[in-house]
Amino acid sequence: MTTTDELSVISQIRGEVKGNRVPTGENLFLAWGYPTAFFLLVEFFALILWDKIWCSWIWLGIPLVGTPLMVYFLNEDYERTHRRTLDQNVILQMWIFVGFLSCLGGVTMGFAGVFPMLYCTFQGLLVSFGCLMTGLILHFRPKTVCGIFGSALSFVSLFFQGDLWPWQLLVAVLVTILTLIIPGHLFRHYVRMERKLASL
Amino acid sequence: MSHFKFPVINPLLHSDLRLKIMVALDSLESADFMYLCQITDSTRGNLSIQITTLKDAGYLDVSKSGIGRFSRTVCRITRKGREALHAYEDGLRKMFEEEIPQKDNLIINKTQEL
């Protein structure tokens, strides 16, 4: 091969790899969104009905259900596309960090006794930040916009303090719908359209 | 007379298929055997041999995992591999840039002769 041939091979392969970038991970947002909304609602009703201290730990069901679902969908994506791009890896690492911080924050605040005051705001801000960053990395505007509105909405939960604190959980459910479920469905639709166009 | 010193060409990357594998993995976080087979347009046997060569040189990190009855081979480029590829590409570009002025001079000389 001549120098020109080798350089053209390099640019051709780079072009093919970068050109063939139908986004993946369309189910991941929903895999986290629905369990989060479900467990937060269960926690809200449990606290309203029984008002027991153990009810405030129901949120631990979110990572217990979300993590296996995430692993399952990640494997499914890999089986279909046979590759993981650098962008996908950045987004995945970021969400793992967001999830880790969210769990660590929940446990720490639970033991420190400040869970009812701060947790919903903290978790809402983290998830909104993740949503915003994902939107920016993927150039998917609905996620960016939902991330901005979600972070603003997270602060609303600060108004529910004292005996009203379970209502913070309802605000957290709204934040989840705004930052995970709605953009998740929009992204799913977008990915399916892109995949259909790519297969034509 | 030009005193252009040709860069040392890495013999491991001076092969069509090995270069394709490295370039594809440079733009990705990881890719499995099937994807590399498709993007490099090569046979499984040949690809397997070249991946082993690159792995032995420390340019690739290869991991195998079993999914049901099948096994999946996932390849990632290592830091050493990335550095080698970028050095190789820089060398090629330098050679290419040196070739073009020489060709231009040749054309100018020929037109002057005419």
Interface residues (C-beta under 8 A of the other chain):
Chain A: M1 T3 T4 E6 L7 V9 I10 I13 R14 E16 V17 K18 N75 Y78 E79 T81 H82 R83 R84 T85 L86 Q88 N89
Chain B: H14 D16 L19 K20 V23 A24 D26 S27 L28 E29 S30 A31 D32 M34 Y35 Q38 I39 T40 I67 R72 E89 L92 R93 M95 F96 E99
